[in-house]
Amino acid sequence: MFKKNLYVFDLDGTLVDTLEDIANAMNFVLREECLPEKPLDHYRKLVGKGTLNMVAKTLEYDSNRIDEVHSRFEVRYSENCLVKSMPFLSIEHLLEAISESGDYLAVLTNKTQPLADEIVAALFPNIIFNAVVGLNPSNKAKPNPDSLFKLMSQFDVKECYMIGDTIVDIETAVNAGVHPIAVLWGYSSKLELDSMCPEQLFSDVDSMFTWLGLNVVDLA
């Protein structure tokens, strides 16, 4: 039987610009705590590493408050995760082209499974994903490769490509022994991503179309 490639995309900063909704939710909780708000750049450096890590660093590791503040952030964000968040330009057309090519298409994120499902369903209603994998009690966060291993085991895969915008995504790919692909339209700098030596580093979606051997979609 002919084997297919598996393209696994990170969510935050790769498929969807979620930064403002995340920052707004966390700053809302900080205001309730009578603590100073943080700028977008503070959160830009933390997105993709898990929300518990984000809360811990925002509170400067005040261990007495991390769990409670994290729980309140999760509630606030879950109620406001689609206020500002939008897919990156042309990314939906890339996903559609991959899906129509016959290869496997998946999402692997450090968001909780319910949030991952909600955001993907709302922002990509016309895309058929073979799997959407978020955090749940049986999964470990990236860069642990276990969830990626489980994902690959579901399909008869020729090659697997992990595509993301952060060092965490590249580390996940390396840890799983798959192809690490980095994108520059998300939340990490070229310097940061270059330091991880990804196989490919894309500055725009059109160049990914070319790499995949697909026709660039004319949006005019």
PyMOL commands that place a pseudoatom at each C-alpha (Angstrom):
pseudoatom trace, name=CA, resn=MET, resi=1, chain=A, elem=C, hetatm=0, pos=[0.000, 0.000, 0.000]
pseudoatom trace, name=CA, resn=PHE, resi=2, chain=A, elem=C, hetatm=0, pos=[1.209, 3.515, -0.844]
pseudoatom trace, name=CA, resn=LYS, resi=3, chain=A, elem=C, hetatm=0, pos=[2.337, 5.344, 2.292]
pseudoatom trace, name=CA, resn=LYS, resi=4, chain=A, elem=C, hetatm=0, pos=[1.497, 8.986, 2.891]
pseudoatom trace, name=CA, resn=ASN, resi=5, chain=A, elem=C, hetatm=0, pos=[3.342, 11.817, 4.552]
pseudoatom trace, name=CA, resn=LEU, resi=6, chain=A, elem=C, hetatm=0, pos=[2.097, 13.209, 7.860]
pseudoatom trace, name=CA, resn=TYR, resi=7, chain=A, elem=C, hetatm=0, pos=[2.220, 16.989, 8.338]
pseudoatom trace, name=CA, resn=VAL, resi=8, chain=A, elem=C, hetatm=0, pos=[1.843, 17.944, 11.988]
pseudoatom trace, name=CA, resn=PHE, resi=9, chain=A, elem=C, hetatm=0, pos=[1.260, 21.633, 12.714]
pseudoatom trace, name=CA, resn=ASP, resi=10, chain=A, elem=C, hetatm=0, pos=[1.618, 23.500, 15.957]
pseudoatom trace, name=CA, resn=LEU, resi=11, chain=A, elem=C, hetatm=0, pos=[-1.399, 25.731, 16.685]
pseudoatom trace, name=CA, resn=ASP, resi=12, chain=A, elem=C, hetatm=0, pos=[-0.395, 28.976, 18.473]
pseudoatom trace, name=CA, resn=GLY, resi=13, chain=A, elem=C, hetatm=0, pos=[1.857, 31.109, 16.306]
pseudoatom trace, name=CA, resn=THR, resi=14, chain=A, elem=C, hetatm=0, pos=[1.845, 28.610, 13.446]
pseudoatom trace, name=CA, resn=LEU, resi=15, chain=A, elem=C, hetatm=0, pos=[-1.755, 28.237, 12.340]
pseudoatom trace, name=CA, resn=VAL, resi=16, chain=A, elem=C, hetatm=0, pos=[-3.444, 30.890, 14.476]
pseudoatom trace, name=CA, resn=ASP, resi=17, chain=A, elem=C, hetatm=0, pos=[-2.399, 34.233, 15.953]
pseudoatom trace, name=CA, resn=THR, resi=18, chain=A, elem=C, hetatm=0, pos=[-3.659, 33.703, 19.502]
pseudoatom trace, name=CA, resn=LEU, resi=19, chain=A, elem=C, hetatm=0, pos=[-1.315, 36.097, 21.261]
pseudoatom trace, name=CA, resn=GLU, resi=20, chain=A, elem=C, hetatm=0, pos=[-3.716, 38.943, 22.004]
pseudoatom trace, name=CA, resn=ASP, resi=21, chain=A, elem=C, hetatm=0, pos=[-6.442, 36.722, 23.481]
pseudoatom trace, name=CA, resn=ILE, resi=22, chain=A, elem=C, hetatm=0, pos=[-3.891, 34.972, 25.706]
pseudoatom trace, name=CA, resn=ALA, resi=23, chain=A, elem=C, hetatm=0, pos=[-2.408, 38.275, 26.878]
pseudoatom trace, name=CA, resn=ASN, resi=24, chain=A, elem=C, hetatm=0, pos=[-5.794, 39.828, 27.512]
pseudoatom trace, name=CA, resn=ALA, resi=25, chain=A, elem=C, hetatm=0, pos=[-6.959, 36.869, 29.586]
pseudoatom trace, name=CA, resn=MET, resi=26, chain=A, elem=C, hetatm=0, pos=[-3.802, 36.806, 31.688]
pseudoatom trace, name=CA, resn=ASN, resi=27, chain=A, elem=C, hetatm=0, pos=[-3.798, 40.580, 32.173]
pseudoatom trace, name=CA, resn=PHE, resi=28, chain=A, elem=C, hetatm=0, pos=[-7.436, 40.419, 33.283]
pseudoatom trace, name=CA, resn=VAL, resi=29, chain=A, elem=C, hetatm=0, pos=[-6.415, 38.033, 36.074]
pseudoatom trace, name=CA, resn=LEU, resi=30, chain=A, elem=C, hetatm=0, pos=[-3.414, 40.192, 36.965]
pseudoatom trace, name=CA, resn=ARG, resi=31, chain=A, elem=C, hetatm=0, pos=[-5.696, 43.200, 37.370]
pseudoatom trace, name=CA, resn=GLU, resi=32, chain=A, elem=C, hetatm=0, pos=[-7.909, 41.158, 39.693]
pseudoatom trace, name=CA, resn=GLU, resi=33, chain=A, elem=C, hetatm=0, pos=[-4.781, 40.340, 41.691]
pseudoatom trace, name=CA, resn=CYS, resi=34, chain=A, elem=C, hetatm=0, pos=[-3.815, 44.039, 41.798]
pseudoatom trace, name=CA, resn=LEU, resi=35, chain=A, elem=C, hetatm=0, pos=[-0.642, 43.190, 39.893]
pseudoatom trace, name=CA, resn=PRO, resi=36, chain=A, elem=C, hetatm=0, pos=[0.799, 45.123, 36.937]
pseudoatom trace, name=CA, resn=GLU, resi=37, chain=A, elem=C, hetatm=0, pos=[-0.173, 43.982, 33.470]
pseudoatom trace, name=CA, resn=LYS, resi=38, chain=A, elem=C, hetatm=0, pos=[2.443, 42.631, 31.081]
pseudoatom trace, name=CA, resn=PRO, resi=39, chain=A, elem=C, hetatm=0, pos=[3.028, 43.789, 27.473]
pseudoatom trace, name=CA, resn=LEU, resi=40, chain=A, elem=C, hetatm=0, pos=[2.432, 41.581, 24.439]
pseudoatom trace, name=CA, resn=ASP, resi=41, chain=A, elem=C, hetatm=0, pos=[6.149, 40.903, 24.049]
pseudoatom trace, name=CA, resn=HIS, resi=42, chain=A, elem=C, hetatm=0, pos=[6.209, 39.275, 27.487]
pseudoatom trace, name=CA, resn=TYR, resi=43, chain=A, elem=C, hetatm=0, pos=[3.622, 36.742, 26.370]
pseudoatom trace, name=CA, resn=ARG, resi=44, chain=A, elem=C, hetatm=0, pos=[5.118, 36.369, 22.897]
pseudoatom trace, name=CA, resn=LYS, resi=45, chain=A, elem=C, hetatm=0, pos=[8.171, 34.724, 24.461]
pseudoatom trace, name=CA, resn=LEU, resi=46, chain=A, elem=C, hetatm=0, pos=[6.057, 32.283, 26.480]
pseudoatom trace, name=CA, resn=VAL, resi=47, chain=A, elem=C, hetatm=0, pos=[3.310, 31.135, 24.104]
pseudoatom trace, name=CA, resn=GLY, resi=48, chain=A, elem=C, hetatm=0, pos=[3.700, 27.495, 23.118]
pseudoatom trace, name=CA, resn=LYS, resi=49, chain=A, elem=C, hetatm=0, pos=[5.412, 26.374, 26.310]
pseudoatom trace, name=CA, resn=GLY, resi=50, chain=A, elem=C, hetatm=0, pos=[2.199, 25.639, 28.182]
pseudoatom trace, name=CA, resn=THR, resi=51, chain=A, elem=C, hetatm=0, pos=[-0.003, 27.999, 30.150]
pseudoatom trace, name=CA, resn=LEU, resi=52, chain=A, elem=C, hetatm=0, pos=[1.211, 26.798, 33.549]
pseudoatom trace, name=CA, resn=ASN, resi=53, chain=A, elem=C, hetatm=0, pos=[4.748, 27.813, 32.577]
pseudoatom trace, name=CA, resn=MET, resi=54, chain=A, elem=C, hetatm=0, pos=[3.436, 31.166, 31.349]
pseudoatom trace, name=CA, resn=VAL, resi=55, chain=A, elem=C, hetatm=0, pos=[1.640, 31.850, 34.626]
pseudoatom trace, name=CA, resn=ALA, resi=56, chain=A, elem=C, hetatm=0, pos=[4.642, 30.777, 36.698]
pseudoatom trace, name=CA, resn=LYS, resi=57, chain=A, elem=C, hetatm=0, pos=[6.996, 33.117, 34.837]
pseudoatom trace, name=CA, resn=THR, resi=58, chain=A, elem=C, hetatm=0, pos=[4.481, 35.966, 34.888]
pseudoatom trace, name=CA, resn=LEU, resi=59, chain=A, elem=C, hetatm=0, pos=[4.169, 35.623, 38.662]
pseudoatom trace, name=CA, resn=GLU, resi=60, chain=A, elem=C, hetatm=0, pos=[7.957, 35.254, 38.948]
pseudoatom trace, name=CA, resn=TYR, resi=61, chain=A, elem=C, hetatm=0, pos=[7.491, 31.779, 40.409]
pseudoatom trace, name=CA, resn=ASP, resi=62, chain=A, elem=C, hetatm=0, pos=[5.421, 32.854, 43.427]
pseudoatom trace, name=CA, resn=SER, resi=63, chain=A, elem=C, hetatm=0, pos=[4.594, 29.252, 44.307]
pseudoatom trace, name=CA, resn=ASN, resi=64, chain=A, elem=C, hetatm=0, pos=[1.780, 30.200, 46.674]
pseudoatom trace, name=CA, resn=ARG, resi=65, chain=A, elem=C, hetatm=0, pos=[-0.301, 31.691, 43.863]
pseudoatom trace, name=CA, resn=ILE, resi=66, chain=A, elem=C, hetatm=0, pos=[0.593, 29.826, 40.669]
pseudoatom trace, name=CA, resn=ASP, resi=67, chain=A, elem=C, hetatm=0, pos=[-2.054, 27.103, 40.764]
pseudoatom trace, name=CA, resn=GLU, resi=68, chain=A, elem=C, hetatm=0, pos=[-4.928, 29.412, 41.710]
pseudoatom trace, name=CA, resn=VAL, resi=69, chain=A, elem=C, hetatm=0, pos=[-3.995, 32.086, 39.175]
pseudoatom trace, name=CA, resn=HIS, resi=70, chain=A, elem=C, hetatm=0, pos=[-3.495, 29.441, 36.494]
pseudoatom trace, name=CA, resn=SER, resi=71, chain=A, elem=C, hetatm=0, pos=[-6.975, 28.048, 37.130]
pseudoatom trace, name=CA, resn=ARG, resi=72, chain=A, elem=C, hetatm=0, pos=[-8.507, 31.519, 36.863]
pseudoatom trace, name=CA, resn=PHE, resi=73, chain=A, elem=C, hetatm=0, pos=[-6.568, 32.233, 33.684]
pseudoatom trace, name=CA, resn=GLU, resi=74, chain=A, elem=C, hetatm=0, pos=[-7.814, 28.998, 32.134]
pseudoatom trace, name=CA, resn=VAL, resi=75, chain=A, elem=C, hetatm=0, pos=[-11.419, 29.923, 32.900]
pseudoatom trace, name=CA, resn=ARG, resi=76, chain=A, elem=C, hetatm=0, pos=[-11.054, 33.465, 31.562]
pseudoatom trace, name=CA, resn=TYR, resi=77, chain=A, elem=C, hetatm=0, pos=[-9.217, 32.341, 28.439]
pseudoatom trace, name=CA, resn=SER, resi=78, chain=A, elem=C, hetatm=0, pos=[-11.627, 29.515, 27.671]
pseudoatom trace, name=CA, resn=GLU, resi=79, chain=A, elem=C, hetatm=0, pos=[-14.455, 32.070, 27.661]
pseudoatom trace, name=CA, resn=ASN, resi=80, chain=A, elem=C, hetatm=0, pos=[-12.532, 34.532, 25.453]
pseudoatom trace, name=CA, resn=CYS, resi=81, chain=A, elem=C, hetatm=0, pos=[-10.249, 32.435, 23.254]
pseudoatom trace, name=CA, resn=LEU, resi=82, chain=A, elem=C, hetatm=0, pos=[-11.854, 33.516, 19.973]
pseudoatom trace, name=CA, resn=VAL, resi=83, chain=A, elem=C, hetatm=0, pos=[-12.218, 37.279, 20.455]
pseudoatom trace, name=CA, resn=LYS, resi=84, chain=A, elem=C, hetatm=0, pos=[-9.115, 38.375, 18.538]
pseudoatom trace, name=CA, resn=SER, resi=85, chain=A, elem=C, hetatm=0, pos=[-7.582, 35.097, 17.376]
pseudoatom trace, name=CA, resn=MET, resi=86, chain=A, elem=C, hetatm=0, pos=[-7.386, 34.596, 13.624]
pseudoatom trace, name=CA, resn=PRO, resi=87, chain=A, elem=C, hetatm=0, pos=[-5.642, 32.219, 11.209]
pseudoatom trace, name=CA, resn=PHE, resi=88, chain=A, elem=C, hetatm=0, pos=[-2.445, 33.559, 9.700]
pseudoatom trace, name=CA, resn=LEU, resi=89, chain=A, elem=C, hetatm=0, pos=[-2.693, 34.842, 6.136]
pseudoatom trace, name=CA, resn=SER, resi=90, chain=A, elem=C, hetatm=0, pos=[-3.095, 32.063, 3.532]
pseudoatom trace, name=CA, resn=ILE, resi=91, chain=A, elem=C, hetatm=0, pos=[-2.600, 29.259, 6.086]
pseudoatom trace, name=CA, resn=GLU, resi=92, chain=A, elem=C, hetatm=0, pos=[-6.108, 27.873, 5.536]
pseudoatom trace, name=CA, resn=HIS, resi=93, chain=A, elem=C, hetatm=0, pos=[-5.384, 27.503, 1.827]
pseudoatom trace, name=CA, resn=LEU, resi=94, chain=A, elem=C, hetatm=0, pos=[-2.162, 25.628, 2.604]
pseudoatom trace, name=CA, resn=LEU, resi=95, chain=A, elem=C, hetatm=0, pos=[-4.005, 23.226, 4.921]
pseudoatom trace, name=CA, resn=GLU, resi=96, chain=A, elem=C, hetatm=0, pos=[-6.701, 22.684, 2.324]
pseudoatom trace, name=CA, resn=ALA, resi=97, chain=A, elem=C, hetatm=0, pos=[-4.097, 21.910, -0.337]
pseudoatom trace, name=CA, resn=ILE, resi=98, chain=A, elem=C, hetatm=0, pos=[-2.331, 19.381, 1.907]
pseudoatom trace, name=CA, resn=SER, resi=99, chain=A, elem=C, hetatm=0, pos=[-5.617, 17.713, 2.786]
pseudoatom trace, name=CA, resn=GLU, resi=100, chain=A, elem=C, hetatm=0, pos=[-6.672, 17.518, -0.846]
pseudoatom trace, name=CA, resn=SER, resi=101, chain=A, elem=C, hetatm=0, pos=[-3.288, 16.070, -1.839]
pseudoatom trace, name=CA, resn=GLY, resi=102, chain=A, elem=C, hetatm=0, pos=[-4.128, 12.927, 0.120]
pseudoatom trace, name=CA, resn=ASP, resi=103, chain=A, elem=C, hetatm=0, pos=[-1.452, 13.267, 2.792]
pseudoatom trace, name=CA, resn=TYR, resi=104, chain=A, elem=C, hetatm=0, pos=[-2.258, 13.187, 6.504]
pseudoatom trace, name=CA, resn=LEU, resi=105, chain=A, elem=C, hetatm=0, pos=[-2.839, 16.461, 8.332]
pseudoatom trace, name=CA, resn=ALA, resi=106, chain=A, elem=C, hetatm=0, pos=[-2.753, 16.946, 12.113]
pseudoatom trace, name=CA, resn=VAL, resi=107, chain=A, elem=C, hetatm=0, pos=[-2.437, 19.518, 14.877]
pseudoatom trace, name=CA, resn=LEU, resi=108, chain=A, elem=C, hetatm=0, pos=[-0.240, 18.997, 17.952]
pseudoatom trace, name=CA, resn=THR, resi=109, chain=A, elem=C, hetatm=0, pos=[-0.466, 21.719, 20.584]
pseudoatom trace, name=CA, resn=ASN, resi=110, chain=A, elem=C, hetatm=0, pos=[0.247, 22.383, 24.242]
pseudoatom trace, name=CA, resn=LYS, resi=111, chain=A, elem=C, hetatm=0, pos=[-3.252, 23.804, 24.605]
pseudoatom trace, name=CA, resn=THR, resi=112, chain=A, elem=C, hetatm=0, pos=[-5.735, 21.659, 26.492]
pseudoatom trace, name=CA, resn=GLN, resi=113, chain=A, elem=C, hetatm=0, pos=[-7.695, 19.280, 24.298]
pseudoatom trace, name=CA, resn=PRO, resi=114, chain=A, elem=C, hetatm=0, pos=[-11.042, 21.108, 24.686]
pseudoatom trace, name=CA, resn=LEU, resi=115, chain=A, elem=C, hetatm=0, pos=[-9.473, 24.459, 23.736]
pseudoatom trace, name=CA, resn=ALA, resi=116, chain=A, elem=C, hetatm=0, pos=[-7.609, 22.943, 20.806]
pseudoatom trace, name=CA, resn=ASP, resi=117, chain=A, elem=C, hetatm=0, pos=[-10.809, 21.346, 19.505]
pseudoatom trace, name=CA, resn=GLU, resi=118, chain=A, elem=C, hetatm=0, pos=[-12.798, 24.566, 19.934]
pseudoatom trace, name=CA, resn=ILE, resi=119, chain=A, elem=C, hetatm=0, pos=[-10.308, 26.827, 18.189]
pseudoatom trace, name=CA, resn=VAL, resi=120, chain=A, elem=C, hetatm=0, pos=[-9.638, 24.463, 15.294]
pseudoatom trace, name=CA, resn=ALA, resi=121, chain=A, elem=C, hetatm=0, pos=[-13.348, 23.840, 14.733]
pseudoatom trace, name=CA, resn=ALA, resi=122, chain=A, elem=C, hetatm=0, pos=[-14.184, 27.550, 14.836]
pseudoatom trace, name=CA, resn=LEU, resi=123, chain=A, elem=C, hetatm=0, pos=[-11.359, 28.856, 12.657]
pseudoatom trace, name=CA, resn=PHE, resi=124, chain=A, elem=C, hetatm=0, pos=[-10.915, 25.970, 10.209]
pseudoatom trace, name=CA, resn=PRO, resi=125, chain=A, elem=C, hetatm=0, pos=[-14.440, 24.639, 9.682]
pseudoatom trace, name=CA, resn=ASN, resi=126, chain=A, elem=C, hetatm=0, pos=[-13.730, 23.545, 6.110]
pseudoatom trace, name=CA, resn=ILE, resi=127, chain=A, elem=C, hetatm=0, pos=[-10.464, 21.698, 6.771]
pseudoatom trace, name=CA, resn=ILE, resi=128, chain=A, elem=C, hetatm=0, pos=[-10.455, 17.960, 7.367]
pseudoatom trace, name=CA, resn=PHE, resi=129, chain=A, elem=C, hetatm=0, pos=[-7.809, 17.150, 9.980]
pseudoatom trace, name=CA, resn=ASN, resi=130, chain=A, elem=C, hetatm=0, pos=[-6.915, 13.529, 10.557]
pseudoatom trace, name=CA, resn=ALA, resi=131, chain=A, elem=C, hetatm=0, pos=[-6.203, 14.357, 14.193]
pseudoatom trace, name=CA, resn=VAL, resi=132, chain=A, elem=C, hetatm=0, pos=[-6.142, 17.278, 16.624]
pseudoatom trace, name=CA, resn=VAL, resi=133, chain=A, elem=C, hetatm=0, pos=[-4.035, 16.504, 19.696]
pseudoatom trace, name=CA, resn=GLY, resi=134, chain=A, elem=C, hetatm=0, pos=[-3.950, 18.748, 22.738]
pseudoatom trace, name=CA, resn=LEU, resi=135, chain=A, elem=C, hetatm=0, pos=[-3.040, 18.266, 26.369]
pseudoatom trace, name=CA, resn=ASN, resi=136, chain=A, elem=C, hetatm=0, pos=[-5.082, 15.823, 28.408]
pseudoatom trace, name=CA, resn=PRO, resi=137, chain=A, elem=C, hetatm=0, pos=[-4.321, 13.736, 31.501]
pseudoatom trace, name=CA, resn=SER, resi=138, chain=A, elem=C, hetatm=0, pos=[-2.659, 11.024, 29.383]
pseudoatom trace, name=CA, resn=ASN, resi=139, chain=A, elem=C, hetatm=0, pos=[-0.428, 13.392, 27.357]
pseudoatom trace, name=CA, resn=LYS, resi=140, chain=A, elem=C, hetatm=0, pos=[2.795, 15.159, 28.221]
pseudoatom trace, name=CA, resn=ALA, resi=141, chain=A, elem=C, hetatm=0, pos=[3.495, 18.626, 26.876]
pseudoatom trace, name=CA, resn=LYS, resi=142, chain=A, elem=C, hetatm=0, pos=[5.872, 19.265, 24.018]
pseudoatom trace, name=CA, resn=PRO, resi=143, chain=A, elem=C, hetatm=0, pos=[8.851, 18.928, 23.694]
pseudoatom trace, name=CA, resn=ASN, resi=144, chain=A, elem=C, hetatm=0, pos=[8.178, 15.480, 25.148]
pseudoatom trace, name=CA, resn=PRO, resi=145, chain=A, elem=C, hetatm=0, pos=[7.745, 13.379, 21.970]
pseudoatom trace, name=CA, resn=ASP, resi=146, chain=A, elem=C, hetatm=0, pos=[5.235, 10.854, 23.340]
pseudoatom trace, name=CA, resn=SER, resi=147, chain=A, elem=C, hetatm=0, pos=[2.159, 12.529, 21.846]
pseudoatom trace, name=CA, resn=LEU, resi=148, chain=A, elem=C, hetatm=0, pos=[3.864, 12.760, 18.468]
pseudoatom trace, name=CA, resn=PHE, resi=149, chain=A, elem=C, hetatm=0, pos=[4.817, 9.082, 18.664]
pseudoatom trace, name=CA, resn=LYS, resi=150, chain=A, elem=C, hetatm=0, pos=[1.200, 8.187, 19.458]
pseudoatom trace, name=CA, resn=LEU, resi=151, chain=A, elem=C, hetatm=0, pos=[0.023, 10.327, 16.571]
pseudoatom trace, name=CA, resn=MET, resi=152, chain=A, elem=C, hetatm=0, pos=[2.364, 8.666, 14.091]
pseudoatom trace, name=CA, resn=SER, resi=153, chain=A, elem=C, hetatm=0, pos=[1.323, 5.220, 15.279]
pseudoatom trace, name=CA, resn=GLN, resi=154, chain=A, elem=C, hetatm=0, pos=[-2.253, 5.919, 14.155]
pseudoatom trace, name=CA, resn=PHE, resi=155, chain=A, elem=C, hetatm=0, pos=[-1.230, 6.149, 10.496]
pseudoatom trace, name=CA, resn=ASP, resi=156, chain=A, elem=C, hetatm=0, pos=[0.900, 4.279, 7.987]
pseudoatom trace, name=CA, resn=VAL, resi=157, chain=A, elem=C, hetatm=0, pos=[3.370, 7.132, 7.578]
pseudoatom trace, name=CA, resn=LYS, resi=158, chain=A, elem=C, hetatm=0, pos=[6.152, 7.486, 4.999]
pseudoatom trace, name=CA, resn=GLU, resi=159, chain=A, elem=C, hetatm=0, pos=[7.654, 10.682, 6.438]
pseudoatom trace, name=CA, resn=CYS, resi=160, chain=A, elem=C, hetatm=0, pos=[6.528, 12.915, 9.307]
pseudoatom trace, name=CA, resn=TYR, resi=161, chain=A, elem=C, hetatm=0, pos=[7.081, 16.680, 9.406]
pseudoatom trace, name=CA, resn=MET, resi=162, chain=A, elem=C, hetatm=0, pos=[6.634, 18.699, 12.605]
pseudoatom trace, name=CA, resn=ILE, resi=163, chain=A, elem=C, hetatm=0, pos=[5.930, 22.316, 11.665]
pseudoatom trace, name=CA, resn=GLY, resi=164, chain=A, elem=C, hetatm=0, pos=[6.053, 25.089, 14.249]
pseudoatom trace, name=CA, resn=ASP, resi=165, chain=A, elem=C, hetatm=0, pos=[7.169, 28.565, 15.201]
pseudoatom trace, name=CA, resn=THR, resi=166, chain=A, elem=C, hetatm=0, pos=[9.095, 27.914, 18.429]
pseudoatom trace, name=CA, resn=ILE, resi=167, chain=A, elem=C, hetatm=0, pos=[12.121, 26.087, 19.751]
pseudoatom trace, name=CA, resn=VAL, resi=168, chain=A, elem=C, hetatm=0, pos=[9.711, 23.783, 21.579]
pseudoatom trace, name=CA, resn=ASP, resi=169, chain=A, elem=C, hetatm=0, pos=[8.304, 22.551, 18.263]
pseudoatom trace, name=CA, resn=ILE, resi=170, chain=A, elem=C, hetatm=0, pos=[11.752, 21.947, 16.804]
pseudoatom trace, name=CA, resn=GLU, resi=171, chain=A, elem=C, hetatm=0, pos=[12.846, 20.110, 19.957]
pseudoatom trace, name=CA, resn=THR, resi=172, chain=A, elem=C, hetatm=0, pos=[9.731, 17.949, 19.732]
pseudoatom trace, name=CA, resn=ALA, resi=173, chain=A, elem=C, hetatm=0, pos=[10.576, 16.985, 16.161]
pseudoatom trace, name=CA, resn=VAL, resi=174, chain=A, elem=C, hetatm=0, pos=[14.198, 16.204, 17.043]
pseudoatom trace, name=CA, resn=ASN, resi=175, chain=A, elem=C, hetatm=0, pos=[13.150, 14.182, 20.085]
pseudoatom trace, name=CA, resn=ALA, resi=176, chain=A, elem=C, hetatm=0, pos=[10.783, 12.140, 17.919]
pseudoatom trace, name=CA, resn=GLY, resi=177, chain=A, elem=C, hetatm=0, pos=[13.262, 11.709, 15.074]
pseudoatom trace, name=CA, resn=VAL, resi=178, chain=A, elem=C, hetatm=0, pos=[11.056, 13.435, 12.490]
pseudoatom trace, name=CA, resn=HIS, resi=179, chain=A, elem=C, hetatm=0, pos=[11.645, 16.366, 10.146]
pseudoatom trace, name=CA, resn=PRO, resi=180, chain=A, elem=C, hetatm=0, pos=[11.793, 19.719, 12.022]
pseudoatom trace, name=CA, resn=ILE, resi=181, chain=A, elem=C, hetatm=0, pos=[10.262, 22.571, 10.008]
pseudoatom trace, name=CA, resn=ALA, resi=182, chain=A, elem=C, hetatm=0, pos=[10.227, 26.139, 11.330]
pseudoatom trace, name=CA, resn=VAL, resi=183, chain=A, elem=C, hetatm=0, pos=[8.130, 29.169, 10.360]
pseudoatom trace, name=CA, resn=LEU, resi=184, chain=A, elem=C, hetatm=0, pos=[8.908, 32.834, 10.957]
pseudoatom trace, name=CA, resn=TRP, resi=185, chain=A, elem=C, hetatm=0, pos=[5.448, 34.397, 11.048]
pseudoatom trace, name=CA, resn=GLY, resi=186, chain=A, elem=C, hetatm=0, pos=[4.864, 33.308, 14.651]
pseudoatom trace, name=CA, resn=TYR, resi=187, chain=A, elem=C, hetatm=0, pos=[6.392, 34.171, 18.008]
pseudoatom trace, name=CA, resn=SER, resi=188, chain=A, elem=C, hetatm=0, pos=[10.101, 33.352, 17.667]
pseudoatom trace, name=CA, resn=SER, resi=189, chain=A, elem=C, hetatm=0, pos=[12.945, 35.192, 15.984]
pseudoatom trace, name=CA, resn=LYS, resi=190, chain=A, elem=C, hetatm=0, pos=[15.003, 33.880, 13.090]
pseudoatom trace, name=CA, resn=LEU, resi=191, chain=A, elem=C, hetatm=0, pos=[18.041, 33.829, 15.385]
pseudoatom trace, name=CA, resn=GLU, resi=192, chain=A, elem=C, hetatm=0, pos=[16.265, 31.585, 17.888]
pseudoatom trace, name=CA, resn=LEU, resi=193, chain=A, elem=C, hetatm=0, pos=[15.019, 29.180, 15.248]
pseudoatom trace, name=CA, resn=ASP, resi=194, chain=A, elem=C, hetatm=0, pos=[18.303, 29.099, 13.332]
pseudoatom trace, name=CA, resn=SER, resi=195, chain=A, elem=C, hetatm=0, pos=[20.023, 28.012, 16.539]
pseudoatom trace, name=CA, resn=MET, resi=196, chain=A, elem=C, hetatm=0, pos=[18.006, 24.768, 16.387]
pseudoatom trace, name=CA, resn=CYS, resi=197, chain=A, elem=C, hetatm=0, pos=[19.097, 24.000, 12.808]
pseudoatom trace, name=CA, resn=PRO, resi=198, chain=A, elem=C, hetatm=0, pos=[15.668, 23.094, 11.376]
pseudoatom trace, name=CA, resn=GLU, resi=199, chain=A, elem=C, hetatm=0, pos=[15.621, 21.320, 8.025]
pseudoatom trace, name=CA, resn=GLN, resi=200, chain=A, elem=C, hetatm=0, pos=[13.570, 24.141, 6.538]
pseudoatom trace, name=CA, resn=LEU, resi=201, chain=A, elem=C, hetatm=0, pos=[12.843, 27.683, 7.707]
pseudoatom trace, name=CA, resn=PHE, resi=202, chain=A, elem=C, hetatm=0, pos=[9.980, 29.499, 5.978]
pseudoatom trace, name=CA, resn=SER, resi=203, chain=A, elem=C, hetatm=0, pos=[9.297, 33.215, 6.105]
pseudoatom trace, name=CA, resn=ASP, resi=204, chain=A, elem=C, hetatm=0, pos=[5.899, 33.020, 4.399]
pseudoatom trace, name=CA, resn=VAL, resi=205, chain=A, elem=C, hetatm=0, pos=[3.189, 30.529, 3.495]
pseudoatom trace, name=CA, resn=ASP, resi=206, chain=A, elem=C, hetatm=0, pos=[3.744, 30.833, -0.260]
pseudoatom trace, name=CA, resn=SER, resi=207, chain=A, elem=C, hetatm=0, pos=[7.237, 29.374, 0.096]
pseudoatom trace, name=CA, resn=MET, resi=208, chain=A, elem=C, hetatm=0, pos=[5.719, 26.365, 1.855]
pseudoatom trace, name=CA, resn=PHE, resi=209, chain=A, elem=C, hetatm=0, pos=[3.411, 25.811, -1.111]
pseudoatom trace, name=CA, resn=THR, resi=210, chain=A, elem=C, hetatm=0, pos=[6.490, 25.666, -3.347]
pseudoatom trace, name=CA, resn=TRP, resi=211, chain=A, elem=C, hetatm=0, pos=[8.345, 23.323, -0.972]
pseudoatom trace, name=CA, resn=LEU, resi=212, chain=A, elem=C, hetatm=0, pos=[5.380, 20.960, -0.941]
pseudoatom trace, name=CA, resn=GLY, resi=213, chain=A, elem=C, hetatm=0, pos=[5.139, 21.018, -4.709]
pseudoatom trace, name=CA, resn=LEU, resi=214, chain=A, elem=C, hetatm=0, pos=[1.709, 22.628, -4.555]
pseudoatom trace, name=CA, resn=ASN, resi=215, chain=A, elem=C, hetatm=0, pos=[0.380, 25.518, -6.567]
pseudoatom trace, name=CA, resn=VAL, resi=216, chain=A, elem=C, hetatm=0, pos=[0.256, 28.820, -4.717]
pseudoatom trace, name=CA, resn=VAL, resi=217, chain=A, elem=C, hetatm=0, pos=[-3.386, 29.858, -4.246]
pseudoatom trace, name=CA, resn=ASP, resi=218, chain=A, elem=C, hetatm=0, pos=[-4.316, 33.045, -6.077]
pseudoatom trace, name=CA, resn=LEU, resi=219, chain=A, elem=C, hetatm=0, pos=[-6.388, 35.069, -3.607]
pseudoatom trace, name=CA, resn=ALA, resi=220, chain=A, elem=C, hetatm=0, pos=[-7.027, 37.968, -6.003]
for i in range(1, 220): cmd.bond("trace and resi %d" % i, "trace and resi %d" % (i + 1))
show_as sticks, trace
zoom trace
